[in-house]
Amino acid sequence: MKLYIAILSLAFSTSLGAQTIKTIKPKPDKAMVYLYGAELSYNEILTLAPGANEIVVEGVAADLDENSISAYFKGAMVIDTRKSVRYPESPKTIDNYVRYKVIIERISDSLDDISFLIRDCNNKNAALDKEKYLLFNNRLMRGEFAKDSIALLKSSLDLLRARQNNIDEEKLALDKKLYRYNKIQTKLNERLEHYQLVASSAGDIIDPSTYKAIYQIIVSVEAEAAVTGNLNLKYYVASAGWLPRYDIMATSGKEKIQLIYRAQVYQNTGIDWKDVNLTLSTSNPNQGNTKPILNTWNLFYGYPNSYLQNQNAYGAKVPMNQNYNMAKPEMKTKKLNIQDNAQTEDMDDAGGAMAEPVFTINDNLMRAEYVIKTKYSIASDNKSHNVVINNVEVPVTLTYSAVPKLDKDAFLMGKVVNWEDLNLLPANAKLFFDDSYIGLTAIDPNTVKDTLYMDLGRDRSIIVKRQNLKDKCKDQVIGDDHIVTKTVEITVRNTKAIALDFEVEDQIPVASDNTIKVNLLSKDGAIYNELTGKLTWKINVKSKDSKKLVFSYEVRYPKGKYIGTLQ
């Protein structure tokens, strides 16, 4: 009896020490998409047995970063996580002839069809030849009737000529068809011979569809008792990301623009994301997180070019022969070829205003996150998929700006204050003005100014003209000085029905040598920057009116010298 109890105890203890293995194939339900890379999240309800459990998660991304794997199971302890890969134990093989059988059968069917077409052309040709023979050997055409007349002969010749022409045209058309059919038949025979030769080669091949690598994450969990709960699993992949894009819609006479904030999400992880909860993050996990070390800056003598310059990961140039304690370089980011084509999927209407925000913003210390309320499906095709982040009306102050020295057109500018609340990123924007597409512009929020300027496109109805007033331009030599005097006139004409504000920019040269003297003689009310030579006028031009701006300057330099950039 004691021996029986001992055997039962041993068997029970052995069963407790055995490892329970569960294999699951979940789909990601969340995706945190960074500017470069993405974090995929899985949530699966499981029941664990007491003791050691091994959860095998199959169908994960091939390029997942093993260091980024994190797993959590409430009510049990996660001991270890690791990446793994397995192949089918006995892959299926297929015979070469079976593999190419469908191709060979299709080519044979095409050859049958083309042979019938060739026979049809030959039959029609034979019928035309017979008709032509009967036509020429007809007794009427040969003049064998006793009552022949000139009229009968003429009508016979007309019939012969017309019918002969018709027969020749039909035979020519048939010859063209036969030429094409014979070429196709020759090519089909060559293809058939090729595939029959390949199919007859010795040996079987492995069916690739049954021998694909299956990537796994193995999670080792220890449970004190049987427990049912959620397995939360996350990992990072580099083959995904998103790019910001904007649509700007402006309307004449309105002091607001409609700003549609979009994201072009792409992924090539090998897993299709179906109905996932998307969060778009402005952070980059691949960027180095180690603060750079500022080393001692030593000066020493040396010959020019004797010390080759090297650049560390933070852009600091250091001589290659010095043993600097450089900071850890940033990790290389895997860059993808994104196909932005006509097959992008618009998930929402770009034109209409949203009934409610489609996202919420989590402002963290390190990044901004856009939590998209609508679920999206993103295929693993490395193509751009449009996701609408926000659609808002932004108050703007509209003004026109012109640089007539460089461009004869006036540009509509939008000034946006409190732009920091929009959480913008540098990106291109499609510009629409009065419901017409104008072109592309750019939004660059990387500024320390409290006003963000947006280029809203050209307006060719504003006429801007710049010219030198020749009667007030001089080029003379006085004593040892060469003096060049120039007077420039700028004309701004407003052809619109309302008064408009303008900002006009021009410049005078700046001396880079102390022997060159530049003097601004008149500026006509412009704001003058002595360091850059820039002149700025802020004017208002009434409807159907024009305004002239005149400025003058002189350049003095030693005679006998030549200034090539003086215009």
C-alpha positions in Angstrom: 0.0 0.0 0.0 2.8 2.4 0.9 4.5 1.5 -2.4 1.3 2.3 -4.3 1.0 5.7 -2.6 4.6 6.6 -3.4 4.1 5.8 -7.1 1.0 8.0 -7.2 2.9 10.8 -5.5 5.8 10.5 -7.9 3.4 10.6 -10.9 1.6 13.6 -9.5 4.8 15.5 -8.9 6.0 14.7 -12.4 2.8 16.0 -13.9 3.2 19.2 -11.9 6.7 19.7 -13.3 5.7 19.1 -16.9 5.5 22.1 -19.2 2.2 23.0 -20.9 2.6 24.3 -24.5 -0.1 26.4 -26.2 0.2 27.6 -29.8 -1.9 30.6 -30.9 -2.1 32.6 -34.1 -3.5 36.0 -33.1 -3.8 39.2 -35.2 -2.6 42.6 -34.0 -5.3 44.7 -32.6 -3.3 47.9 -32.0 -0.5 49.7 -33.9 1.6 52.5 -32.5 3.1 53.9 -35.7 6.2 56.1 -35.4 7.7 58.3 -38.0 10.1 55.3 -38.6 8.8 52.0 -37.4 5.8 50.7 -35.5 4.9 48.9 -32.3 2.3 46.1 -32.7 0.2 45.0 -29.8 -1.7 41.7 -29.4 -4.4 40.8 -26.8 -5.4 37.2 -26.4 -7.5 35.5 -23.7 -5.8 32.2 -22.5 -6.2 29.7 -19.8 -2.9 28.5 -18.2 -2.3 25.3 -16.3 -0.5 25.3 -13.0 3.3 25.4 -13.3 5.3 26.2 -16.3 3.5 27.3 -19.5 5.0 28.0 -22.9 2.9 30.2 -25.2 3.9 30.0 -28.8 2.7 33.0 -30.8 2.9 32.3 -34.5 2.5 34.5 -37.5 4.4 37.5 -36.1 6.5 39.9 -38.3 9.8 38.5 -39.6 11.8 41.7 -38.9 10.7 42.2 -35.3 13.3 43.5 -32.9 13.8 40.8 -30.3 15.0 43.3 -27.7 11.7 45.2 -28.0 9.4 42.2 -27.1 7.4 42.7 -23.9 4.7 40.4 -22.5 2.4 40.7 -19.5 -0.1 38.2 -18.1 -2.2 39.2 -15.1 -2.2 36.5 -12.5 1.0 34.8 -13.7 4.7 35.6 -14.0 6.3 36.0 -17.4 9.7 34.4 -17.1 11.2 34.9 -20.6 10.4 36.0 -24.2 12.3 35.1 -27.3 12.0 35.2 -31.0 12.0 31.9 -33.0 11.3 30.5 -36.4 10.2 27.1 -37.6 9.7 25.4 -41.0 7.1 22.7 -41.9 8.5 19.3 -40.9 7.7 17.6 -44.1 7.2 20.1 -46.9 5.2 19.0 -49.9 6.9 18.3 -53.2 5.3 18.6 -56.6 6.2 16.9 -59.8 7.6 19.2 -62.5 5.0 18.0 -65.0 2.1 18.7 -62.5 3.6 22.1 -61.9 3.6 23.1 -65.6 0.6 21.0 -66.7 -1.8 24.0 -66.6 0.6 26.2 -68.7 1.1 23.4 -71.2 -2.7 22.8 -71.5 -3.3 26.5 -72.1 -0.7 26.7 -74.8 -2.1 23.6 -76.5 -5.6 25.1 -76.4 -4.3 28.3 -78.0 -2.6 26.3 -80.7 -5.9 24.5 -81.5 -7.7 27.9 -81.7 -5.1 29.4 -84.0 -5.1 26.4 -86.3 -8.8 26.7 -86.8 -8.4 30.4 -87.7 -5.7 29.5 -90.2 -7.9 26.8 -91.8 -10.8 29.4 -92.0 -8.5 31.8 -93.9 -7.3 29.1 -96.3 -10.9 28.0 -97.0 -11.9 31.6 -97.8 -8.8 32.0 -100.0 -9.7 28.8 -102.0 -13.2 30.1 -102.5 -12.0 33.4 -103.9 -9.6 31.6 -106.2 -12.4 29.4 -107.6 -14.6 32.5 -108.1 -11.8 34.3 -109.9 -11.3 31.2 -112.2 -15.0 31.0 -113.0 -15.1 34.7 -113.7 -12.3 34.6 -116.2 -13.5 31.5 -118.0 -17.1 32.7 -118.4 -18.3 32.5 -122.0 -19.6 36.0 -121.8 -16.2 37.3 -120.8 -14.6 35.4 -123.6 -17.0 36.8 -126.3 -18.4 33.5 -127.6 -21.9 34.7 -128.1 -23.1 35.4 -131.6 -25.1 38.5 -130.7 -22.2 40.4 -129.0 -22.4 44.1 -129.0 -20.3 47.0 -127.9 -22.7 47.8 -125.0 -22.7 44.1 -123.8 -18.9 44.0 -124.0 -18.6 47.2 -122.0 -20.9 46.1 -119.3 -19.0 42.7 -119.1 -15.7 44.5 -118.8 -17.1 46.7 -116.0 -18.3 43.7 -114.1 -15.0 41.9 -114.6 -13.0 44.9 -113.3 -15.2 45.6 -110.2 -15.4 41.9 -109.1 -11.7 41.4 -109.7 -10.8 44.4 -107.5 -13.1 43.1 -104.7 -11.6 39.6 -104.9 -8.0 41.0 -104.7 -8.9 43.2 -101.7 -10.4 40.3 -99.8 -7.4 38.0 -100.6 -5.0 40.8 -99.4 -6.9 41.1 -96.1 -6.8 37.3 -95.7 -3.1 37.2 -96.4 -2.5 39.7 -93.6 -4.5 37.6 -91.1 -2.6 34.5 -92.2 0.7 36.3 -91.6 -0.2 37.3 -88.1 -1.7 33.8 -87.3 1.4 32.0 -88.5 3.6 34.3 -86.3 1.5 33.5 -83.3 1.5 29.8 -84.1 5.3 29.8 -84.3 5.7 31.5 -80.9 3.2 29.2 -79.3 5.1 26.2 -80.6 8.3 27.5 -79.2 6.7 28.1 -75.8 5.1 24.7 -75.8 8.5 23.1 -76.6 10.2 25.1 -73.8 7.7 24.1 -71.1 7.6 20.5 -72.2 11.4 20.4 -71.9 11.3 22.0 -68.4 8.5 19.7 -67.3 10.4 16.6 -68.5 13.5 17.4 -66.4 14.3 15.0 -63.6 13.5 15.6 -59.9 10.7 17.0 -57.9 10.7 20.5 -56.3 9.4 21.7 -53.0 6.1 23.6 -53.1 7.1 27.1 -51.9 3.6 27.7 -50.5 4.0 24.9 -48.0 7.6 25.7 -47.0 7.4 29.3 -45.8 9.2 30.2 -42.6 6.8 30.7 -39.7 8.1 33.4 -37.3 7.2 33.0 -33.6 7.5 34.6 -30.2 7.8 32.1 -27.4 6.6 33.4 -24.0 7.5 31.4 -20.9 5.0 31.9 -18.1 4.9 30.4 -14.6 1.4 30.1 -12.9 0.9 29.1 -9.3 -2.6 27.8 -10.1 -4.9 27.5 -13.1 -5.7 31.0 -14.3 -7.6 32.6 -17.2 -6.5 36.0 -18.3 -5.2 38.3 -21.1 -1.8 37.9 -22.7 -0.6 41.4 -23.7 2.2 41.2 -26.2 4.1 44.0 -27.9 7.1 44.3 -30.2 8.7 46.8 -32.5 9.2 46.5 -36.3 11.2 48.8 -38.5 9.4 48.2 -41.8 6.6 50.7 -41.2 6.1 54.4 -40.6 4.1 57.4 -41.5 4.5 60.8 -43.3 2.5 63.9 -42.5 0.6 65.6 -45.4 -1.7 68.6 -45.4 -4.5 70.0 -47.5 -5.0 73.7 -47.3 -8.2 75.2 -48.6 -8.5 79.0 -48.7 -11.3 81.2 -50.0 -11.3 84.7 -51.2 -12.6 87.2 -48.6 -12.5 84.7 -45.7 -10.1 85.1 -42.8 -10.0 81.4 -42.1 -8.5 78.5 -43.9 -9.5 74.8 -43.7 -6.6 72.7 -42.7 -6.9 68.9 -43.3 -4.2 67.0 -41.5 -3.4 63.6 -43.1 -1.0 60.8 -42.5 0.4 58.5 -45.2 0.8 55.2 -43.3 2.9 52.4 -44.9 4.0 49.0 -43.7 5.8 46.0 -45.1 5.8 43.7 -42.1 4.4 40.7 -43.9 1.2 40.9 -41.8 -1.9 42.7 -42.9 -3.3 45.0 -40.2 -7.1 44.4 -40.2 -9.3 46.7 -38.2 -6.5 47.9 -35.9 -6.6 50.8 -33.5 -4.1 53.3 -34.9 -2.0 55.7 -32.9 0.4 57.9 -34.7 3.5 59.1 -32.8 6.0 61.8 -33.7 8.8 60.1 -31.9 11.5 57.9 -33.5 12.6 54.9 -31.4 15.7 54.4 -33.7 17.1 57.7 -32.6 20.0 57.4 -30.1 19.0 58.1 -26.5 22.5 58.7 -25.1 23.5 62.2 -24.3 26.6 63.2 -26.2 29.9 63.8 -24.3 31.6 67.1 -24.7 35.3 66.3 -24.8 38.2 68.7 -24.3 39.0 70.8 -27.4 42.7 70.7 -27.8 44.6 73.0 -30.2 47.8 71.9 -31.8 50.0 72.8 -34.8 50.0 70.9 -38.0 50.3 71.2 -41.7 47.1 72.0 -43.7 45.0 68.9 -44.7 47.2 66.7 -42.5 44.4 65.9 -40.2 41.5 64.2 -41.9 38.1 65.2 -40.6 35.7 62.6 -39.3 32.2 63.2 -38.3 30.6 61.4 -35.3 27.0 60.5 -35.0 26.1 63.9 -33.6 27.8 65.9 -36.4 30.9 67.0 -34.5 34.0 67.0 -36.6 37.1 65.5 -34.9 40.6 64.5 -36.3 40.7 60.8 -37.2 44.0 60.2 -35.4 42.7 61.3 -32.0 41.3 58.8 -29.6 38.2 60.6 -28.5 35.6 59.0 -26.2 32.8 59.5 -28.7 29.2 58.9 -27.7 27.3 55.9 -28.8 26.2 56.5 -32.5 22.6 56.5 -33.4 21.1 53.2 -34.7 20.6 53.1 -38.5 17.1 53.5 -39.6 15.8 51.1 -42.2 14.5 53.1 -45.1 11.8 51.9 -47.4 10.8 52.6 -51.0 7.3 54.0 -50.5 5.0 53.7 -53.5 2.7 56.6 -53.4 0.4 55.9 -56.3 -3.1 56.2 -57.4 -4.1 53.1 -55.4 -3.9 55.0 -52.0 -7.1 54.6 -50.0 -8.9 57.7 -48.8 -10.5 56.6 -45.6 -12.6 59.8 -45.3 -14.0 62.7 -47.3 -11.3 65.4 -47.6 -13.8 68.1 -48.3 -16.4 68.0 -45.6 -16.0 69.1 -42.0 -16.0 66.3 -39.4 -18.9 66.0 -37.1 -16.5 65.3 -34.2 -12.7 65.0 -33.9 -11.3 61.8 -35.4 -8.4 61.8 -33.0 -7.2 62.8 -29.5 -3.8 64.1 -28.7 -1.7 62.8 -25.9 1.0 65.3 -25.2 3.9 63.5 -23.5 7.1 65.0 -22.5 9.0 63.2 -25.3 6.5 63.1 -28.1 3.0 63.8 -29.4 0.5 61.0 -30.1 -2.6 61.1 -32.3 -5.0 58.4 -31.2 -7.3 57.7 -34.2 -10.8 56.9 -33.3 -11.7 55.0 -36.5 -10.3 51.6 -37.0 -8.2 51.1 -40.2 -7.0 48.2 -42.3 -3.5 48.6 -43.6 -2.2 46.0 -46.1 1.4 44.9 -46.0 2.1 46.2 -49.5 4.6 49.0 -48.8 2.2 51.5 -50.3 0.9 54.7 -48.8 -2.5 54.6 -47.2 -4.2 57.9 -46.3 -5.4 58.4 -42.8 -7.3 61.5 -41.8 -6.0 62.9 -38.5 -7.9 66.2 -38.2 -10.0 68.7 -40.1 -10.0 72.2 -38.6 -10.6 75.8 -39.5 -7.7 78.0 -38.7 -8.0 81.8 -38.3 -5.5 83.5 -40.6 -4.5 87.0 -41.6 -4.2 87.2 -45.3 -1.7 89.5 -47.0 0.1 89.7 -50.3 3.9 89.5 -50.6 6.0 90.3 -53.6 9.7 90.1 -54.4 9.7 91.7 -57.8 13.5 91.5 -58.2 13.2 87.7 -58.3 9.6 87.1 -59.4 7.0 89.2 -61.2 4.0 87.6 -59.4 2.5 88.4 -56.1 2.1 85.6 -53.5 -0.8 85.2 -51.1 0.5 84.6 -47.5 -1.4 83.4 -44.5 -0.3 84.5 -41.0 -1.3 82.0 -38.3 -0.9 82.9 -34.6 -1.1 80.3 -31.7 0.0 77.7 -34.3 1.7 75.7 -31.5 -1.7 74.3 -30.6 -2.0 72.6 -34.0 0.8 70.1 -33.4 2.1 70.5 -36.9 5.1 68.7 -38.4 7.2 69.9 -41.4 5.5 68.5 -44.5 4.3 69.3 -48.0 0.7 70.5 -48.5 -1.7 70.5 -51.4 -3.1 74.0 -51.9 -6.6 74.8 -53.0 -7.8 78.3 -53.5 -11.5 79.0 -54.2 -12.0 75.3 -54.8 -9.3 75.1 -57.5 -6.1 73.3 -57.1 -3.2 75.7 -57.1 -0.2 73.5 -56.5 2.1 72.3 -53.7 3.4 74.4 -50.8 5.2 73.6 -47.6 4.5 74.0 -43.9 7.5 74.4 -41.7 6.7 74.8 -38.0 10.4 74.7 -37.0 10.4 78.4 -36.1 10.9 80.3 -32.9 8.6 83.1 -34.0 5.1 83.5 -32.6 3.6 83.8 -36.2 3.7 81.0 -38.7 3.7 82.0 -42.4 2.0 79.8 -45.0 2.5 80.3 -48.7 -0.9 80.1 -50.3 0.2 80.4 -53.9 0.5 82.9 -56.7 -2.1 85.5 -57.7 -1.5 86.6 -61.2 -4.3 89.1 -61.1 -2.0 91.3 -59.1 0.4 93.2 -61.4 3.9 94.0 -60.0 6.5 95.7 -62.2 10.1 96.6 -61.3 12.3 98.8 -63.5 15.4 101.0 -63.3 14.8 104.7 -63.9 17.4 105.3 -66.5 17.4 109.1 -66.3 18.2 108.7 -62.6 20.9 106.1 -63.0 24.5 107.2 -63.3 27.9 105.6 -63.8 30.7 108.2 -63.3 34.3 108.6 -62.1 35.0 111.5 -59.7 38.6 111.8 -58.6 39.8 108.4 -57.4 36.3 107.1 -56.9 34.0 105.2 -59.3 30.4 106.1 -58.4 27.4 104.1 -59.5 24.0 105.5 -58.7 20.8 103.5 -59.3 17.2 104.4 -58.8 14.5 101.6 -58.9 10.8 102.0 -59.3 8.3 99.3 -58.2 4.7 99.5 -59.3 2.0 97.5 -57.5 -1.5 97.4 -59.2 -4.5 96.0 -57.5 -7.1 94.7 -60.0 -9.4 93.2 -57.4 -12.7 94.7 -56.1 -11.4 95.2 -52.5 -8.4 97.0 -51.0 -5.5 94.7 -50.2 -2.5 94.7 -47.9 0.9 94.2 -49.5 4.4 93.4 -48.2 7.0 94.3 -50.9 10.6 93.2 -50.5 13.7 94.4 -52.4 17.3 95.1 -51.5 20.4 97.1 -52.0 23.9 95.6 -52.1 26.0 95.1 -48.9 29.8 95.8 -49.0 32.0 92.9 -48.2 35.2 95.0 -48.5 36.0 98.2 -46.6 37.0 100.0 -49.8 33.5 99.7 -51.1 30.9 102.2 -49.7 27.2 101.7 -50.2 24.8 104.5 -49.3 21.0 104.4 -49.3 19.9 107.7 -50.8 16.1 107.3 -50.5 13.9 104.5 -49.3 10.3 105.8 -49.8 9.2 104.7 -46.3 10.7 101.2 -46.4 12.0 99.4 -43.3 15.7 99.1 -43.9 18.0 96.3 -42.5 21.6 97.6 -42.7 23.1 94.1 -42.1 21.3 92.4 -45.0 20.5 95.4 -47.2 16.8 94.3 -47.2 14.1 96.9 -47.9 10.5 96.1 -46.8 7.4 98.1 -47.6 4.0 97.4 -45.9 1.4 99.2 -47.9 -2.4 99.1 -48.6 -3.6 99.5 -52.2 -7.2 100.4 -52.9 -9.3 98.6 -55.4 -8.4 99.2 -59.1 -5.6 101.5 -57.9 -1.8 101.3 -58.1 1.1 102.5 -56.0 4.7 103.3 -56.8 7.7 102.7 -54.6 11.0 104.4 -55.5 14.3 103.8 -53.8 17.8 105.0 -54.7 21.3 104.0 -53.7 24.9 104.7 -54.7 28.1 102.5 -54.6 31.6 104.1 -54.3 34.7 102.1 -55.0 38.3 102.8 -56.2 38.5 103.5 -59.9 40.2 100.8 -61.9 38.4 98.1 -59.9 35.5 96.0 -61.2 32.6 94.7 -59.2 31.0 91.8 -61.1 27.9 91.5 -59.0 26.8 95.1 -59.2 23.5 95.2 -61.0 
